[in-house]
Amino acid sequence: MTIEISNESGIAVDETVLLRLMENNFSELHVSPEADVAILLVDEGAMEALHVQWMDEPGPTDVLSFPMDELRPGTEDMPTPAGLLGDIVLCPQVAETQAVAAKHSTMDELVMLTTHGLLHLLGFDHAEPEEEREMFGLQRELITAFQAVERRRNRA
């Protein structure tokens, strides 16, 4: 698996946490170790430009996802085939503002946003209530599983 992380935001981010998160999420979702994903962290200006270009909405947003090969989650018996999942674009400045409002760390917000972005790459959406319940339920499960792994790792 290739997980490429590039931070062009000007904000220090622990990229190793995002890497471990993606490895854990790939495992939980049975995504092939041959699948590739790129994570790009950008500043508010760059995110606003992408938001306007791709969503026709003003202002910066927290996360955008750009799926490539339309891969879907696999199962233990049949993992997702190899391929290019796509790109996740994060804006740490927006994440920081949201983290303050939610009363948790910016890194916790970035973990949530990265997981959210990955689920979009895998075909999940939240436009309809049923889709939202499924996507946000799975998002909570993935974050909870990752947090448990991180707690065990930090105790070792």
DSSP file (Angstrom, degrees, kcal/mol; ACC not computed):
  #  RESIDUE AA STRUCTURE BP1 BP2  ACC     N-H-->O    O-->H-N    N-H-->O    O-->H-N    TCO  KAPPA ALPHA  PHI   PSI    X-CA   Y-CA   Z-CA
    1    1 A M              0   0    0      0, 0.0     2,-0.6     0, 0.0    35,-0.2   0.000 360.0 360.0 360.0 140.0    0.0    0.0    0.0
    2    2 A T  E     +a   36   0A   0     33,-1.2    35,-2.5     2,-0.0     2,-0.6  -0.962 360.0 178.4-114.7 118.6    1.2    3.5   -0.8
    3    3 A I  E     -a   37   0A   0     -2,-0.6     2,-0.5    33,-0.2    35,-0.2  -0.934  11.6-167.4-117.8 104.2   -0.1    6.2    1.5
    4    4 A E  E     -a   38   0A   0     33,-2.4    35,-3.5    -2,-0.6     2,-0.5  -0.821   3.2-171.3 -97.8 125.8    1.5    9.4    0.4
    5    5 A I  E     +a   39   0A   0     -2,-0.5     2,-0.4    33,-0.2    35,-0.2  -0.973   5.1 179.5-120.4 126.7    1.1   12.4    2.8
    6    6 A S  E     -a   40   0A   0     33,-2.6    35,-2.8    -2,-0.5     2,-0.8  -0.986  12.7-157.7-129.7 122.3    2.1   15.9    1.8
    7    7 A N  E     +a   41   0A   0     -2,-0.4    35,-0.2    33,-0.2     3,-0.1  -0.860  30.1 150.8-106.1 106.0    1.7   18.9    4.1
    8    8 A E        +     0   0    0     33,-3.1    35,-0.5    -2,-0.8    34,-0.2   0.122  50.2  95.9-111.8  16.4    1.6   22.2    2.3
    9    9 A S  S    S-     0   0    0     33,-0.3    35,-0.2     2,-0.2    33,-0.1   0.689  86.6-127.2 -84.9 -20.0   -0.6   23.9    5.0
   10   10 A G  S    S+     0   0    0      1,-0.3     2,-0.4    31,-0.2    32,-0.0   0.463  77.8 110.2  81.9   0.2    2.1   25.6    7.0
   11   11 A I  S    S-     0   0    0     30,-0.0     2,-0.3     2,-0.0    -1,-0.3  -0.923  75.6-117.3-109.9 132.0    0.7   23.9   10.1
   12   12 A A        +     0   0    0     -2,-0.4     2,-0.4    -3,-0.1     0, 0.0  -0.530  39.1 177.2 -69.7 128.7    2.7   21.2   11.9
   13   13 A V        -     0   0    0     -2,-0.3     2,-1.5    28,-0.0     3,-0.1  -0.996  37.7-117.9-134.0 137.3    0.7   17.9   11.8
   14   14 A D    >>  -     0   0    0     -2,-0.4     4,-1.2     1,-0.2     3,-1.0  -0.604  32.5-176.9 -76.1  93.0    1.9   14.5   13.1
   15   15 A E  H 3> S+     0   0    0     -2,-1.5     4,-2.3     1,-0.3    -1,-0.2   0.757  75.3  67.0 -66.3 -24.7    1.8   12.7    9.8
   16   16 A T  H 3> S+     0   0    0      1,-0.2     4,-2.5     2,-0.2    -1,-0.3   0.848  98.3  53.2 -66.1 -31.9    2.8    9.4   11.5
   17   17 A V  H <> S+     0   0    0     -3,-1.0     4,-2.6     2,-0.2    -1,-0.2   0.927 109.5  47.7 -66.1 -43.9   -0.6    9.4   13.2
   18   18 A L  H  X S+     0   0    0     -4,-1.2     4,-2.4     2,-0.2    -2,-0.2   0.884 111.3  51.4 -64.4 -37.5   -2.4    9.8    9.9
   19   19 A L  H  X S+     0   0    0     -4,-2.3     4,-2.4     2,-0.2    -2,-0.2   0.943 111.8  45.5 -63.6 -48.1   -0.3    7.1    8.4
   20   20 A R  H  X S+     0   0    0     -4,-2.5     4,-2.5     1,-0.2    -2,-0.2   0.892 111.7  54.2 -62.3 -38.9   -1.2    4.7   11.3
   21   21 A L  H  X S+     0   0    0     -4,-2.6     4,-3.0     2,-0.2    -2,-0.2   0.942 109.9  45.8 -58.8 -49.1   -4.8    5.7   11.0
   22   22 A M  H  X S+     0   0    0     -4,-2.4     4,-2.8     1,-0.2     5,-0.2   0.899 111.8  51.1 -65.2 -40.2   -4.9    4.9    7.3
   23   23 A E  H  X S+     0   0    0     -4,-2.4     4,-2.0     2,-0.2    -1,-0.2   0.925 113.4  46.1 -60.9 -43.3   -3.2    1.5    7.8
   24   24 A N  H  X S+     0   0    0     -4,-2.5     4,-2.8     2,-0.2    -2,-0.2   0.923 113.5  48.3 -65.0 -44.9   -5.7    0.7   10.5
   25   25 A N  H  X S+     0   0    0     -4,-3.0     4,-2.4     2,-0.2    -2,-0.2   0.891 109.0  53.5 -64.7 -39.3   -8.6    1.8    8.4
   26   26 A F  H  <>S+     0   0    0     -4,-2.8     5,-2.8    -5,-0.2     4,-0.4   0.935 112.1  45.9 -58.1 -45.3   -7.4   -0.2    5.4
   27   27 A S  H ><5S+     0   0    0     -4,-2.0     3,-1.1    -5,-0.2    -2,-0.2   0.939 113.4  47.8 -63.2 -48.2   -7.2   -3.3    7.6
   28   28 A E  H 3<5S+     0   0    0     -4,-2.8    -1,-0.2     1,-0.2    -2,-0.2   0.848 117.2  42.7 -61.9 -35.3  -10.6   -2.7    9.2
   29   29 A L  T 3<5S-     0   0    0     -4,-2.4    45,-2.1    -5,-0.2    -1,-0.2   0.377 110.0-121.3 -94.7   3.2  -12.3   -2.1    5.8
   30   30 A H  T < 5 +     0   0    0     -3,-1.1    50,-2.9    -4,-0.4     2,-0.4   0.903  49.9 168.6  57.0  44.7  -10.4   -5.0    4.1
   31   31 A V  B   < -d   80   0B   0     -5,-2.8    -1,-0.2    48,-0.2    51,-0.1  -0.746  42.8 -99.5 -87.5 135.2   -8.8   -2.7    1.5
   32   32 A S    >   -     0   0    0     48,-0.7     3,-2.0    -2,-0.4    51,-0.1  -0.180  18.5-130.1 -53.3 139.0   -6.0   -4.4   -0.4
   33   33 A P  T 3  S+     0   0    0      0, 0.0    -1,-0.2     0, 0.0    -6,-0.0   0.612 109.6  64.7 -64.8  -9.0   -2.5   -3.6    0.7
   34   34 A E  T 3  S+     0   0    0    -33,-0.1    49,-0.6     2,-0.1     2,-0.2   0.398  79.4 107.4 -92.3   1.6   -1.9   -2.8   -3.0
   35   35 A A  E <   - b   0  83A   0     -3,-2.0   -33,-1.2    47,-0.2     2,-0.4  -0.541  58.7-147.1 -81.0 148.1   -4.3    0.1   -2.9
   36   36 A D  E     +ab   2  84A   0     47,-2.6    49,-2.7   -35,-0.2    50,-0.8  -0.901  18.8 173.1-118.5 144.7   -2.9    3.7   -3.1
   37   37 A V  E     -ab   3  86A   0    -35,-2.5   -33,-2.4    -2,-0.4     2,-0.4  -0.992  16.5-149.8-146.2 148.1   -4.1    6.9   -1.5
   38   38 A A  E     -ab   4  87A   0     48,-2.2    50,-2.8    -2,-0.3     2,-0.5  -0.968   5.0-162.0-120.4 138.0   -2.8   10.4   -1.2
   39   39 A I  E     -ab   5  88A   0    -35,-3.5   -33,-2.6    -2,-0.4     2,-0.5  -0.983   9.0-172.2-118.6 124.2   -3.4   12.8    1.6
   40   40 A L  E     -ab   6  89A   0     48,-3.0    50,-2.9    -2,-0.5     2,-0.5  -0.972   9.4-158.4-119.8 126.1   -2.7   16.5    1.0
   41   41 A L  E     +ab   7  90A   0    -35,-2.8   -33,-3.1    -2,-0.5     2,-0.3  -0.917  23.1 175.0-103.3 125.0   -2.9   19.1    3.7
   42   42 A V        -     0   0    0     48,-2.8    51,-0.4    -2,-0.5   -33,-0.3  -0.817  29.7-104.3-128.7 164.0   -3.4   22.6    2.4
   43   43 A D     >  -     0   0    0    -35,-0.5     4,-2.3    -2,-0.3     5,-0.2  -0.255  45.0 -94.0 -81.2 176.2   -4.0   26.1    3.7
   44   44 A E  H  > S+     0   0    0      1,-0.2     4,-2.7     2,-0.2     5,-0.2   0.853 122.2  54.2 -62.8 -36.7   -7.3   27.9    3.7
   45   45 A G  H  > S+     0   0    0      2,-0.2     4,-2.1     1,-0.2    -1,-0.2   0.936 111.4  43.7 -63.7 -46.4   -6.6   29.7    0.4
   46   46 A A  H  > S+     0   0    0      2,-0.2     4,-2.0     1,-0.2    -2,-0.2   0.890 114.8  50.1 -65.5 -39.3   -5.9   26.5   -1.5
   47   47 A M  H  X S+     0   0    0     -4,-2.3     4,-2.7     2,-0.2    -2,-0.2   0.903 108.9  51.7 -67.6 -39.8   -8.8   24.7    0.1
   48   48 A E  H  X S+     0   0    0     -4,-2.7     4,-2.6     2,-0.2     5,-0.2   0.923 108.3  51.8 -61.6 -42.8  -11.2   27.5   -0.8
   49   49 A A  H  X S+     0   0    0     -4,-2.1     4,-2.5     1,-0.2    -1,-0.2   0.916 113.0  44.6 -60.0 -43.5  -10.0   27.4   -4.4
   50   50 A L  H  X S+     0   0    0     -4,-2.0     4,-3.0     2,-0.2     5,-0.5   0.898 111.7  53.4 -65.9 -40.6  -10.7   23.6   -4.5
   51   51 A H  H  X S+     0   0    0     -4,-2.7     4,-1.8     1,-0.2     6,-1.3   0.905 113.4  42.5 -62.4 -42.8  -14.0   24.1   -2.8
   52   52 A V  H  X S+     0   0    0     -4,-2.6     4,-1.1     4,-0.2    -2,-0.2   0.934 117.1  47.7 -67.8 -46.6  -15.1   26.6   -5.4
   53   53 A Q  H  < S+     0   0    0     -4,-2.5    -2,-0.2    -5,-0.2    -3,-0.2   0.911 126.3  24.0 -62.7 -44.9  -13.7   24.7   -8.3
   54   54 A W  H  < S+     0   0    0     -4,-3.0    -3,-0.2    -5,-0.2    -1,-0.2   0.751 136.5  25.9 -99.4 -26.2  -15.2   21.3   -7.4
   55   55 A M  H  < S-     0   0    0     -4,-1.8    -3,-0.2    -5,-0.5    -2,-0.1   0.481  90.3-130.9-115.2  -6.3  -18.2   22.0   -5.2
   56   56 A D     <  +     0   0    0     -4,-1.1    -4,-0.2    -5,-0.5    -3,-0.1   0.868  66.4 128.3  54.4  39.3  -19.1   25.5   -6.5
   57   57 A E        -     0   0    0     -6,-1.3    -1,-0.2    -9,-0.1    -2,-0.2  -0.978  57.5-121.8-125.9 138.7  -19.3   26.6   -2.8
   58   58 A P        +     0   0    0      0, 0.0    -9,-0.1     0, 0.0   -10,-0.0  -0.328  68.5  29.2 -77.0 159.8  -17.5   29.6   -1.4
   59   59 A G  S    S-     0   0    0    -14,-0.1    -2,-0.1    -2,-0.0     2,-0.1   0.214  93.8 -61.8  81.5 159.6  -15.0   29.5    1.5
   60   60 A P        -     0   0    0      0, 0.0     2,-0.2     0, 0.0   -12,-0.1  -0.431  49.0-156.8 -74.2 153.2  -12.6   26.8    2.7
   61   61 A T        -     0   0    0     -2,-0.1    33,-0.2   -17,-0.1    34,-0.1  -0.707  23.1-116.1-120.5 176.8  -14.0   23.5    3.9
   62   62 A D  S    S+     0   0    0      1,-0.3    29,-1.9    -2,-0.2     2,-0.3   0.894  87.8   4.0 -84.0 -42.0  -12.5   20.9    6.2
   63   63 A V  E     -C   90   0A   0     27,-0.2     2,-0.4    31,-0.1    -1,-0.3  -0.999  53.5-172.9-148.9 140.7  -12.1   17.9    3.8
   64   64 A L  E     -C   89   0A   0     25,-2.2    25,-3.1    -2,-0.3     2,-0.4  -0.982  12.2-155.1-129.1 145.6  -12.6   17.1    0.2
   65   65 A S  E     -C   88   0A   0     -2,-0.4    23,-0.2    23,-0.2    53,-0.0  -0.968   7.3-168.4-124.2 138.8  -12.3   13.6   -1.4
   66   66 A F  E     -C   87   0A   0     21,-3.0    21,-1.9    -2,-0.4    55,-0.1  -0.813  15.5-156.8-126.7  89.6  -11.4   12.8   -5.0
   67   67 A P  E     +C   86   0A   0      0, 0.0    19,-0.3     0, 0.0    18,-0.1  -0.311  14.0 178.0 -67.4 149.5  -12.1    9.1   -5.8
   68   68 A M  S    S+     0   0    0     17,-2.2    17,-0.2    16,-0.4    18,-0.1   0.750  72.0  23.1-114.7 -67.7  -10.2    7.5   -8.7
   69   69 A D  S    S-     0   0    0     15,-2.4    16,-0.1    16,-0.0    17,-0.1   0.322  93.6-122.1 -92.9   9.2  -10.9    3.8   -9.3
   70   70 A E        +     0   0    0     15,-0.3     2,-0.1    14,-0.2    15,-0.1   0.888  47.0 176.5  51.9  45.2  -14.3    3.7   -7.5
   71   71 A L        -     0   0    0     50,-0.3    -1,-0.1    13,-0.2     9,-0.0  -0.440  13.7-154.4 -75.7 154.0  -13.1    1.0   -5.1
   72   72 A R        -     0   0    0     -2,-0.1    51,-0.1     1,-0.1    50,-0.0  -0.859  31.3 -80.2-125.4 160.8  -15.4   -0.3   -2.4
   73   73 A P        -     0   0    0      0, 0.0   -43,-0.2     0, 0.0   -42,-0.1  -0.265  49.5-146.7 -58.8 148.7  -14.7   -1.8    1.0
   74   74 A G        -     0   0    0    -45,-2.1     2,-0.3     6,-0.1   -43,-0.1  -0.217   5.8-118.8-100.3-166.1  -13.9   -5.5    0.9
   75   75 A T        -     0   0    0      3,-2.0    -1,-0.1   -45,-0.2   -46,-0.0  -0.801  33.9 -99.2-126.8 172.3  -14.5   -8.4    3.2
   76   76 A E  S    S+     0   0    0     -2,-0.3    -1,-0.1     1,-0.2   -47,-0.0   0.896 126.7  41.6 -59.5 -39.3  -12.1  -10.8    5.0
   77   77 A D  S    S+     0   0    0      1,-0.3    -1,-0.2    -3,-0.0   -47,-0.0   0.774 129.0  27.5 -79.3 -27.1  -12.7  -13.3    2.2
   78   78 A M  S    S-     0   0    0      3,-0.0    -3,-2.0   -48,-0.0    -1,-0.3  -0.721  79.2-164.0-139.7  86.0  -12.5  -10.9   -0.6
   79   79 A P        -     0   0    0      0, 0.0   -48,-0.2     0, 0.0   -49,-0.1  -0.209  40.6 -81.3 -65.5 160.6  -10.5   -7.7    0.0
   80   80 A T  B     -d   31   0B   0    -50,-2.9   -48,-0.7   -51,-0.2   -45,-0.1  -0.364  57.7-110.0 -54.6 136.2  -10.8   -4.6   -2.1
   81   81 A P        -     0   0    0      0, 0.0   -49,-0.3     0, 0.0    -1,-0.1  -0.202  40.8 -82.7 -67.2 164.9   -8.7   -5.1   -5.3
   82   82 A A  S    S+     0   0    0    -47,-0.1     2,-0.3   -51,-0.1   -47,-0.2  -0.307  76.1 107.8 -61.3 150.4   -5.5   -3.2   -5.9
   83   83 A G  E    S-b   35   0A   0    -49,-0.6   -47,-2.6   -51,-0.1     2,-0.8  -0.966  71.4 -60.9 163.8-175.1   -6.0    0.2   -7.3
   84   84 A L  E     -b   36   0A   0     -2,-0.3   -15,-2.4   -49,-0.2   -16,-0.4  -0.869  34.3-172.5-101.7 108.6   -5.9    3.9   -6.8
   85   85 A L  E     -     0   0A   0    -49,-2.7   -17,-2.2    -2,-0.8     2,-0.3   0.946  41.1-127.4 -64.4 -48.0   -8.4    5.0   -4.1
   86   86 A G  E     -bC  37  67A   0    -50,-0.8   -48,-2.2   -19,-0.3     2,-0.4  -0.953  31.6 -41.9 136.3-156.0   -7.8    8.7   -4.8
   87   87 A D  E     -bC  38  66A   0    -21,-1.9   -21,-3.0    -2,-0.3     2,-0.5  -0.903  30.8-160.7-120.1 141.9   -6.9   11.9   -2.9
   88   88 A I  E     -bC  39  65A   0    -50,-2.8   -48,-3.0    -2,-0.4     2,-0.5  -0.990  12.7-162.0-116.2 126.3   -8.0   13.3    0.5
   89   89 A V  E     -bC  40  64A   0    -25,-3.1   -25,-2.2    -2,-0.5     2,-0.3  -0.949   9.8-173.0-113.5 125.0   -7.5   17.0    0.9
   90   90 A L  E     -bC  41  63A   0    -50,-2.9   -48,-2.8    -2,-0.5   -27,-0.2  -0.856  18.8-151.5-116.4 149.4   -7.5   18.4    4.5
   91   91 A C     >  -     0   0    0    -29,-1.9     4,-2.4    -2,-0.3     3,-0.4  -0.893   6.3-168.6-119.7  99.6   -7.3   21.9    5.8
   92   92 A P  H  > S+     0   0    0      0, 0.0     4,-2.6     0, 0.0     5,-0.1   0.809  85.9  59.0 -58.4 -31.2   -5.7   21.9    9.3
   93   93 A Q  H  > S+     0   0    0    -51,-0.4     4,-1.6     2,-0.2     5,-0.1   0.929 110.0  41.6 -65.0 -43.9   -6.8   25.6    9.9
   94   94 A V  H  > S+     0   0    0     -3,-0.4     4,-2.3   -33,-0.2     5,-0.2   0.903 114.1  53.6 -67.0 -41.1  -10.5   24.7    9.4
   95   95 A A  H  X S+     0   0    0     -4,-2.4     4,-2.6     1,-0.2    -2,-0.2   0.891 105.9  53.6 -59.8 -39.6   -9.9   21.5   11.5
   96   96 A E  H  X S+     0   0    0     -4,-2.6     4,-2.0     2,-0.2    -1,-0.2   0.914 108.8  47.9 -63.1 -43.5   -8.4   23.6   14.3
   97   97 A T  H  X S+     0   0    0     -4,-1.6     4,-1.8     1,-0.2    -1,-0.2   0.916 114.1  46.9 -62.1 -44.3  -11.4   25.9   14.4
   98   98 A Q  H  X S+     0   0    0     -4,-2.3     4,-2.2     1,-0.2    -2,-0.2   0.867 108.8  55.5 -67.0 -36.6  -13.8   22.9   14.5
   99   99 A A  H  X>S+     0   0    0     -4,-2.6     5,-2.1     2,-0.2     4,-0.9   0.906 106.0  50.8 -63.7 -42.2  -11.7   21.1   17.1
  100  100 A V  H ><5S+     0   0    0     -4,-2.0     3,-0.7     1,-0.2    -1,-0.2   0.936 111.9  47.6 -60.3 -46.2  -12.0   24.1   19.5
  101  101 A A  H 3<5S+     0   0    0     -4,-1.8    -1,-0.2     1,-0.2    -2,-0.2   0.858 115.3  45.1 -63.0 -35.8  -15.8   24.1   19.0
  102  102 A A  H 3<5S-     0   0    0     -4,-2.2    -1,-0.2     2,-0.1    -2,-0.2   0.516 110.4-124.4 -87.0  -5.6  -16.0   20.4   19.6
  103  103 A K  T <<5S+     0   0    0     -4,-0.9     2,-0.3    -3,-0.7    -3,-0.2   0.895  73.5 102.6  62.2  43.7  -13.6   20.6   22.6
  104  104 A H  S   <S-     0   0    0     -5,-2.1    -1,-0.3    -6,-0.1    -2,-0.1  -0.872  77.0 -74.0-140.4 179.5  -11.1   18.1   21.4
  105  105 A S     >  -     0   0    0     -2,-0.3     4,-1.9     1,-0.1     5,-0.1  -0.282  33.5-120.1 -76.2 159.1   -7.6   18.3   19.8
  106  106 A T  H  > S+     0   0    0      1,-0.2     4,-2.6     2,-0.2     5,-0.2   0.878 116.8  55.8 -61.9 -37.7   -6.9   19.3   16.3
  107  107 A M  H  > S+     0   0    0      2,-0.2     4,-2.4     1,-0.2    -1,-0.2   0.901 104.8  52.0 -64.4 -39.2   -5.3   15.9   15.7
  108  108 A D  H  > S+     0   0    0      2,-0.2     4,-2.1     1,-0.2    -1,-0.2   0.904 110.8  48.8 -60.7 -39.8   -8.6   14.2   16.8
  109  109 A E  H  X S+     0   0    0     -4,-1.9     4,-2.9     1,-0.2    -2,-0.2   0.912 110.5  49.9 -65.9 -42.1  -10.4   16.4   14.3
  110  110 A L  H  X S+     0   0    0     -4,-2.6     4,-2.6     2,-0.2     5,-0.2   0.865 108.6  53.3 -65.7 -35.4   -7.9   15.5   11.6
  111  111 A V  H  X S+     0   0    0     -4,-2.4     4,-2.2     2,-0.2    -1,-0.2   0.935 112.1  45.2 -61.2 -46.1   -8.3   11.8   12.4
  112  112 A M  H  X S+     0   0    0     -4,-2.1     4,-2.6     1,-0.2    -2,-0.2   0.931 115.0  47.0 -64.0 -45.5  -12.1   12.1   12.0
  113  113 A L  H  X S+     0   0    0     -4,-2.9     4,-2.7     2,-0.2    -2,-0.2   0.880 111.6  50.5 -66.3 -38.1  -11.8   14.1    8.8
  114  114 A T  H  X S+     0   0    0     -4,-2.6     4,-2.4     2,-0.2    -1,-0.2   0.920 112.3  47.1 -65.7 -43.5   -9.3   11.7    7.3
  115  115 A T  H  X S+     0   0    0     -4,-2.2     4,-2.3    -5,-0.2    -2,-0.2   0.921 112.3  50.6 -62.5 -43.7  -11.5    8.7    8.1
  116  116 A H  H  X S+     0   0    0     -4,-2.6     4,-1.9     1,-0.2    -2,-0.2   0.925 110.6  49.5 -58.8 -45.9  -14.5   10.6    6.7
  117  117 A G  H  X S+     0   0    0     -4,-2.7     4,-2.0     1,-0.2    -1,-0.2   0.894 109.0  52.0 -61.8 -41.0  -12.5   11.4    3.5
  118  118 A L  H  X S+     0   0    0     -4,-2.4     4,-1.6     1,-0.2    -1,-0.2   0.911 106.6  53.3 -62.9 -41.9  -11.5    7.7    3.1
  119  119 A L  H  <>S+     0   0    0     -4,-2.3     5,-2.6     1,-0.2    -1,-0.2   0.893 107.5  51.5 -62.3 -37.8  -15.1    6.6    3.4
  120  120 A H  H ><5S+     0   0    0     -4,-1.9     3,-1.8     1,-0.2    -1,-0.2   0.912 106.6  54.0 -62.6 -40.6  -16.1    9.0    0.6
  121  121 A L  H 3<5S+     0   0    0     -4,-2.0   -50,-0.3     1,-0.3    -1,-0.2   0.828 106.4  53.9 -60.8 -29.7  -13.3    7.5   -1.5
  122  122 A L  T 3<5S-     0   0    0     -4,-1.6    -1,-0.3    -5,-0.1    -2,-0.2   0.218 129.2 -94.5 -92.9  14.6  -14.8    4.1   -0.9
  123  123 A G  T < 5S+     0   0    0     -3,-1.8    -3,-0.2     1,-0.3     2,-0.2   0.474  78.0 138.0  94.9   2.0  -18.3    5.2   -2.1
  124  124 A F      < +     0   0    0     -5,-2.6    -1,-0.3    -6,-0.2     2,-0.3  -0.520  24.2 174.7 -81.0 151.4  -20.0    6.2    1.1
  125  125 A D        -     0   0    0     -2,-0.2    10,-0.4     6,-0.1     9,-0.1  -0.914  30.1-150.6-145.8 171.6  -22.1    9.4    1.2
  126  126 A H        +     0   0    0     -2,-0.3     6,-0.1     9,-0.1    -2,-0.0  -0.012  60.4 113.2-137.9  31.4  -24.4   11.2    3.6
  127  127 A A  S    S+     0   0    0      4,-0.0    -1,-0.1     5,-0.0     3,-0.0   0.847  78.2  46.7 -72.8 -34.4  -26.9   12.9    1.3
  128  128 A E  S  > S-     0   0    0      1,-0.1     4,-2.8    -3,-0.0     5,-0.2  -0.801  90.9-115.9-109.1 150.9  -29.8   10.8    2.5
  129  129 A P  H  > S+     0   0    0      0, 0.0     4,-2.4     0, 0.0     5,-0.2   0.870 115.6  49.2 -53.9 -41.9  -30.7   10.0    6.1
  130  130 A E  H  > S+     0   0    0      2,-0.2     4,-2.1     1,-0.2     5,-0.2   0.918 112.9  47.2 -65.0 -43.4  -30.1    6.2    5.7
  131  131 A E  H  > S+     0   0    0      2,-0.2     4,-3.0     1,-0.2     5,-0.3   0.902 111.2  52.5 -62.4 -41.6  -26.7    6.9    4.0
  132  132 A E  H  X S+     0   0    0     -4,-2.8     4,-2.8     2,-0.2     5,-0.4   0.921 108.5  49.6 -62.6 -45.0  -25.8    9.3    6.8
  133  133 A R  H  X S+     0   0    0     -4,-2.4     4,-1.8    -5,-0.2    -1,-0.2   0.927 115.0  44.8 -58.8 -45.4  -26.6    6.8    9.5
  134  134 A E  H  X S+     0   0    0     -4,-2.1     4,-2.3     2,-0.2    -2,-0.2   0.948 117.2  43.1 -64.7 -49.6  -24.5    4.1    7.8
  135  135 A M  H  X S+     0   0    0     -4,-3.0     4,-2.5   -10,-0.4    -2,-0.2   0.933 117.6  43.5 -66.0 -47.4  -21.5    6.3    7.0
  136  136 A F  H  X S+     0   0    0     -4,-2.8     4,-2.1    -5,-0.3    -1,-0.2   0.824 112.9  53.4 -71.8 -29.3  -21.3    8.1   10.3
  137  137 A G  H  X S+     0   0    0     -4,-1.8     4,-2.2    -5,-0.4    -1,-0.2   0.936 112.3  44.0 -65.3 -46.6  -21.8    4.8   12.2
  138  138 A L  H  X S+     0   0    0     -4,-2.3     4,-2.6     2,-0.2    -2,-0.2   0.889 110.9  55.4 -64.9 -39.5  -19.0    3.2   10.3
  139  139 A Q  H  X S+     0   0    0     -4,-2.5     4,-2.3     1,-0.2    -1,-0.2   0.928 108.7  47.6 -59.0 -46.2  -16.9    6.4   10.8
  140  140 A R  H  X S+     0   0    0     -4,-2.1     4,-2.6     1,-0.2    -2,-0.2   0.915 111.5  51.0 -61.0 -43.5  -17.4    6.1   14.6
  141  141 A E  H  X S+     0   0    0     -4,-2.2     4,-2.4     1,-0.2    -2,-0.2   0.919 111.2  47.5 -60.5 -44.7  -16.5    2.4   14.6
  142  142 A L  H  X S+     0   0    0     -4,-2.6     4,-2.3     2,-0.2    -1,-0.2   0.911 113.6  46.8 -64.6 -43.0  -13.3    3.0   12.7
  143  143 A I  H  X S+     0   0    0     -4,-2.3     4,-2.8     2,-0.2    -2,-0.2   0.909 112.2  50.5 -67.3 -41.3  -12.2    5.9   14.9
  144  144 A T  H  X S+     0   0    0     -4,-2.6     4,-2.0     2,-0.2    -2,-0.2   0.918 111.4  48.4 -61.4 -44.0  -13.0    3.9   18.1
  145  145 A A  H  X S+     0   0    0     -4,-2.4     4,-2.0    -5,-0.2    -2,-0.2   0.911 112.9  48.2 -62.7 -42.4  -11.0    0.9   16.8
  146  146 A F  H  X S+     0   0    0     -4,-2.3     4,-2.7     1,-0.2    -2,-0.2   0.917 109.4  52.4 -64.8 -43.5   -8.1    3.2   15.9
  147  147 A Q  H  X S+     0   0    0     -4,-2.8     4,-2.3     1,-0.2    -1,-0.2   0.882 108.7  51.2 -61.3 -37.9   -8.2    4.9   19.3
  148  148 A A  H  X S+     0   0    0     -4,-2.0     4,-2.2     2,-0.2    -1,-0.2   0.918 110.7  48.1 -64.6 -43.4   -8.0    1.5   21.0
  149  149 A V  H  X S+     0   0    0     -4,-2.0     4,-2.4     1,-0.2    -2,-0.2   0.913 112.0  49.9 -61.9 -43.2   -5.0    0.5   18.9
  150  150 A E  H  X S+     0   0    0     -4,-2.7     4,-2.5     2,-0.2    -2,-0.2   0.883 108.5  52.3 -65.3 -39.1   -3.3    3.9   19.8
  151  151 A R  H  X S+     0   0    0     -4,-2.3     4,-1.4     2,-0.2    -1,-0.2   0.930 112.0  46.1 -62.2 -44.6   -4.0    3.4   23.5
  152  152 A R  H  X S+     0   0    0     -4,-2.2     4,-1.2     1,-0.2    -2,-0.2   0.908 113.0  50.5 -63.5 -41.3   -2.4   -0.1   23.4
  153  153 A R  H  < S+     0   0    0     -4,-2.4     3,-0.3     1,-0.2    -2,-0.2   0.897 109.7  49.6 -63.4 -41.3    0.6    1.3   21.4
  154  154 A N  H  < S+     0   0    0     -4,-2.5    -1,-0.2     1,-0.2    -2,-0.2   0.748 108.4  53.7 -72.8 -23.6    1.1    4.2   23.8
  155  155 A R  H  <        0   0    0     -4,-1.4    -1,-0.2     1,-0.2    -2,-0.2   0.761 360.0 360.0 -77.9 -25.6    1.1    1.8   26.8
  156  156 A A     <        0   0    0     -4,-1.2    -1,-0.2    -3,-0.3    -2,-0.2   0.480 360.0 360.0 -75.4 360.0    3.8   -0.4   25.2
